[in-house]
Amino acid sequence: GEDAVVSLASVGTVTEPARRAETGYPRHRSRGVVAWMALFSAVALAAGVGVFVFKEINKKGETQLTQGGEEPGSDLGAPATGGTLPPPDPDDSVRQPVLPQAVVEVGKQPAEPVTVQEADPEPANEASEDSPGVVVDNESSNTPGSPALEPAIEPEPSDTPESTGEPEQAVAETVLPQGKAPIPPEPADVASLRAPTRSLVYYAPFDEESTEFRIRDLSGGERDLDATSGSPGILGRIGMACRLVEENGSEAMRSPVKPFADFKDITIAFWLKRPDSSRLDPPEQDAPAVIKKFTDATLLSFDSVCEIRVVDDKIVAAAGEGAPATLGFPGDLLWHHILVEHVNGETSIWLDHRVQSEVVSGVTVPPPAEGAAVQVGSKNAGFCIDEAAIWARGFTADERCVLYRLGRFDTPIMAPPRSIAYWGFDKSKLGRGVFGDYIGSRPLGSFARWKPAKPLAPDPVPMTRKRNVVAAQVSHVAESKEGAGSFEMKRDTPFTYEGWFKPGRLTAGTLGGTVPSSNEKGEAGWRLALSPGKSGKGFLAFIYDTGSEKMQAVAENAPIYDGLAHHVAAVWNPRSSETHGSMKIFLDNKMIASTLLPLEELRPVSGQTFRIAVGGSAVVVDELRFTTGSLRPSEFLTKGEDRPVSRPPIAGNDGRQNTPPSRPGESPFQRAARELQERKAEQAAERARKRAEEARRRREGFGVGD
């Protein structure tokens, strides 16, 4: 009753008090006072009836209020939605004028949110008591009136996700962490882990300059990307990176199709970033910047083996036959590490080594018989990519950690090819027999007589554009024992040894290597060996000697004894497969021999010295280079170009190439016999010269063996 009167007063339009002090007004004006009182009585009666009916309708709803809700004695302020209002101040009627309930500032007396079941029994709201709490909207209404007669107050949207009964991990898969991921600690047993280069079948660091149109594959798989539609040379996560520009109508960058051995598992990793142009101007001056979504495109694919795409701003990875794995991508301009693994038929995506997608099962599809090509990007793709790599194996948790740490510490998976020694043989310190190293500190000293010779390599050298004016004819040169060990064969480091050689007719021995031909001490190492054969041909072999047995790639009948200069290269690639490395020999940019070497056969390095040691005849050498990388002919000093050479002039023929005519009255058979005798005499003279040279070395204190 008294509460109803208070409510009634809040609705009235008269702001004067109900009782006034006696004034000197005439008596005939009391009829107006009586009329106002009658009007108040009628309105109070109507309001009381309305409140009673309303309370009866919501009686059940009031009994279901949870703890912390409205106090039992309060009849006012019970909205139809069962919202939460603060308890009324008992002194409000004394301290302040009575205001309409709709403009009461609820926020002045904060109350704990409570969970109230909806009065409307819809199936979605018949849930249980675990439904999330609803906080009453605190905004005031501009229309005064009784809260009992107003429509239900809509609940304010809450940022707290509703409980769905699913595990907490399901929520973490959709809510991505913001900002840079923390760098995980180094695993305790990092020394026992497989190297990141193990079973590496593709690796593109994207460190090319902006003027280049080819993205190199450093794994040795020869899957270079055609970067005509790409934009290399931008600042990357590690060194340089490549961007595909959507505004320029980017196309896919594809590699040649190369054979790919059968596999069980596969792992693909790369660093991904949105272009800086993805930051859009905010709609308002003080509003935060807007980040543009990725355009749906292919990120990286390995033909039918595995494809990674970005669809609706999510990373989607499909490997084999089955549903793809999906993971969101942060809406920022930071570099993020993506790792997709397909192990034992299960595919998942890792983001920055801290968020993993749902693991999906599928059937592994073997690579096509003709091989597989790598593709980066597709039509109208727009993203930045760096350090893309593919392995034919799975990763352990510690190996994933090591891989992620490499990127965070700006360390590439595999160091790019680097020349560690270059001997030009044209700046020797005459009289001392020391040939300087142009790019390092590993000179070669001569242990036998040597002499300058006409240059063998082109002038300038095609790859380095270095001037070449002289070569050297040597029999035995080697590096110093101090600091030796840089040229040994290792299971985690490829190398290429190359240069120009011109052997004599009887030259036999080592054109370069770390073990002598006899190897009486049983040392482990490699060497590039040759020996003469017949008709200007001979044997050329790339040998690895364990000390007890030899494994070699041999080219028989190599046309190296034809009196011409030849470019020879020995290439070691320890990443040919999971268990084997490859040894290859190239003669004038063409591979003439190859073999596989089990990695378990490699012995620990022992600091062997590099040497060139031949017997029979001296050999002319020119422009030798040792590079830590399995190079291809286009990366040799020749740049893969065939050098147009002319045959040397025949002695006694005035420099002409024509064979001198037979002597008068000499038959073809007599001419052949004469030429044979001349060659034998030349060989006898060479042997005599060699014996005299060895005798001189003994007198001077030099060793005879290599």
KACORHU-V522167 format. One record per residue. RES is the residue in one small letter. SS is DSSP state (A for helix, B for strand, O for the rest). OMEGA is omega as a letter, one per 20 degrees, with the letter a starting at -180 (NA if undefined). Layout:
<<RES SS OMEGA> <RES SS OMEGA>>
//
This chain:
<<g O a> <e A r> <d A a> <a A r> <v A r> <v A r> <s A r> <l A r> <a A a> <s A a> <v A a> <g O a> <t O a> <v O a> <t O r> <e O r> <p O a> <a O r> <r O a> <r O r> <a O a> <e O r> <t O a> <g O a> <y O r> <p O a> <r A a> <h A r> <r A r> <s A r> <r A r> <g A r> <v A r> <v A a> <a A r> <w A r> <m A r> <a A r> <l A r> <f A a> <s A a> <a A a> <v A r> <a A r> <l A r> <a A r> <a A r> <g A r> <v A a> <g A r> <v A r> <f A r> <v A a> <f A a> <k A r> <e A a> <i A a> <n O a> <k A a> <k A a> <g A a> <e A a> <t A a> <q O r> <l O r> <t O a> <q O a> <g O a> <g O a> <e O a> <e O a> <p O a> <g O a> <s O r> <d O a> <l O r> <g O r> <a O a> <p O a> <a O a> <t O a> <g O a> <g O a> <t O r> <l O r> <p O r> <p O a> <p O r> <d O a> <p O a> <d O a> <d A a> <s A a> <v A a> <r A a> <q O r> <p O r> <v O a> <l O r> <p O a> <q A a> <a A a> <v A r> <v O a> <e O a> <v A a> <g A a> <k A r> <q O a> <p O r> <a O r> <e O r> <p O r> <v B r> <t O a> <v O r> <q O a> <e O r> <a O r> <d O a> <p O r> <e O a> <p A a> <a A a> <n A r> <e O a> <a O a> <s O a> <e O a> <d O a> <s O a> <p O a> <g O r> <v B r> <v O a> <v B r> <d O a> <n O a> <e O a> <s O r> <s O r> <n O a> <t O r> <p O r> <g O a> <s O r> <p A r> <a A a> <l A a> <e O r> <p O a> <a O r> <i O a> <e O r> <p B r> <e O r> <p O a> <s O r> <d O a> <t O a> <p O r> <e O r> <s O r> <t O a> <g O r> <e O r> <p O a> <e A a> <q A a> <a A r> <v A a> <a A a> <e A a> <t A r> <v O a> <l O r> <p O a> <q O r> <g O a> <k O r> <a O r> <p O r> <i O a> <p O r> <p O r> <e O r> <p O a> <a O a> <d O a> <v A a> <a A a> <s A a> <l O r> <r O a> <a O r> <p O r> <t O a> <r O r> <s O r> <l B a> <v B r> <y B r> <y B r> <a B r> <p O r> <f O a> <d O a> <e O r> <e O a> <s O a> <t O a> <e O a> <f O r> <r B r> <i B a> <r O r> <d O a> <l O a> <s O a> <g O r> <g O r> <e O r> <r O r> <d O a> <l B r> <d B a> <a O a> <t O a> <s O r> <g O r> <s B r> <p B r> <g B r> <i B r> <l B a> <g O r> <r O r> <i O a> <g O a> <m B r> <a B a> <c B r> <r B r> <l B a> <v O a> <e A a> <e A r> <n A a> <g O a> <s O r> <e O r> <a O r> <m B a> <r B r> <s B r> <p O r> <v O a> <k B r> <p O a> <f O a> <a O r> <d O a> <f O r> <k O a> <d O r> <i B r> <t B r> <i B a> <a B r> <f B r> <w B a> <l B a> <k B r> <r O r> <p O r> <d A r> <s A r> <s A r> <r B a> <l B r> <d O r> <p O r> <p O r> <e O a> <q O a> <d O a> <a O r> <p O r> <a O r> <v B r> <i B a> <k O r> <k O r> <f O r> <t O r> <d O a> <a B r> <t B r> <l B r> <l B r> <s B r> <f O a> <d O a> <s O a> <v O a> <c B r> <e B r> <i B a> <r B r> <v B a> <v B r> <d O r> <d O r> <k B r> <i B a> <v B a> <a B r> <a B r> <a B a> <g O a> <e B a> <g B a> <a O r> <p O r> <a B a> <t B r> <l B r> <g B r> <f O a> <p O r> <g O r> <d O a> <l O a> <l O r> <w O r> <h B a> <h B r> <i B r> <l B r> <v B r> <e B r> <h B a> <v B a> <n O r> <g O a> <e B a> <t B r> <s B a> <i B r> <w B r> <l B r> <d O r> <h O r> <r O r> <v B r> <q B r> <s O r> <e O a> <v O r> <v B a> <s B r> <g B a> <v B r> <t O r> <v O r> <p O r> <p O r> <p O a> <a O a> <e O r> <g O a> <a B r> <a O r> <v O r> <q B r> <v B r> <g O r> <s O a> <k O r> <n O r> <a O r> <g O r> <f B r> <c B a> <i B a> <d B r> <e B r> <a B a> <a B r> <i B r> <w B r> <a O r> <r O r> <g O a> <f O r> <t O r> <a A r> <d A r> <e A r> <r A r> <c A r> <v A a> <l A r> <y A r> <r A r> <l A a> <g A a> <r A r> <f O r> <d O r> <t O r> <p O r> <i O a> <m O a> <a O r> <p O r> <p O a> <r O r> <s B a> <i B r> <a B r> <y B a> <w B a> <g O r> <f O r> <d O r> <k O a> <s O r> <k B a> <l O a> <g O a> <r O r> <g O r> <v B a> <f B a> <g O r> <d B a> <y O a> <i O a> <g O a> <s O a> <r O r> <p O r> <l B r> <g B a> <s B r> <f O r> <a O a> <r O r> <w O r> <k B r> <p B r> <a B r> <k O a> <p O r> <l O a> <a O r> <p O r> <d O j> <p O r> <v O a> <p O a> <m O a> <t O a> <r O r> <k O r> <r O a> <n O a> <v O a> <v O r> <a B a> <a B r> <q B a> <v B r> <s O a> <h B r> <v B a> <a B r> <e B r> <s O r> <k O r> <e O a> <g O r> <a O r> <g O a> <s O a> <f O a> <e O r> <m O a> <k O a> <r O r> <d O a> <t O r> <p O r> <f B r> <t B r> <y B a> <e B r> <g B r> <w B a> <f B r> <k B a> <p B r> <g O a> <r O a> <l O a> <t O r> <a B r> <g B a> <t B r> <l B r> <g B r> <g B a> <t O r> <v O r> <p O a> <s O a> <s O r> <n O a> <e O a> <k O r> <g O a> <e O r> <a O r> <g B a> <w B r> <r B r> <l B a> <a B r> <l B r> <s B a> <p B r> <g O a> <k O r> <s O r> <g O r> <k O a> <g B a> <f B r> <l B a> <a B r> <f B a> <i B r> <y B a> <d B r> <t O a> <g O r> <s O r> <e O a> <k B r> <m B a> <q B r> <a B a> <v B r> <a B r> <e B r> <n B r> <a B a> <p O a> <i O a> <y O a> <d O r> <g O a> <l O r> <a O a> <h B r> <h B a> <v B r> <a B r> <a B a> <v B r> <w B r> <n B a> <p O a> <r O a> <s O r> <s O a> <e O a> <t O a> <h B r> <g B a> <s B r> <m B a> <k B r> <i B r> <f B r> <l B a> <d O r> <n O r> <k B r> <m B a> <i B r> <a B r> <s B r> <t B r> <l B a> <l B r> <p B a> <l A a> <e A r> <e A a> <l O a> <r O r> <p O a> <v O a> <s O r> <g O r> <q O a> <t O r> <f O a> <r B r> <i B a> <a B a> <v B r> <g B a> <g O r> <s O r> <a O a> <v B r> <v B a> <v B a> <d B r> <e B r> <l B a> <r B r> <f B a> <t B r> <t O r> <g O r> <s O a> <l O r> <r O a> <p A r> <s A r> <e A r> <f O r> <l O r> <t O a> <k O r> <g O a> <e O r> <d O a> <r O r> <p O a> <v O r> <s O a> <r O a> <p O r> <p O a> <i O a> <a O r> <g O a> <n O r> <d O r> <g O a> <r O a> <q O a> <n O r> <t O a> <p O a> <p O r> <s O r> <r O a> <p O r> <g O a> <e O r> <s O r> <p A a> <f A r> <q A r> <r A r> <a A r> <a A r> <r A a> <e A r> <l A r> <q A r> <e A r> <r A r> <k A r> <a A r> <e A r> <q A r> <a A r> <a A r> <e A r> <r A r> <a A r> <r A a> <k A r> <r A r> <a A r> <e A r> <e A r> <a A r> <r A a> <r A r> <r A r> <r A a> <e A r> <g O r> <f O r> <g O r> <v O a> <g O r> <d O NA>>
//
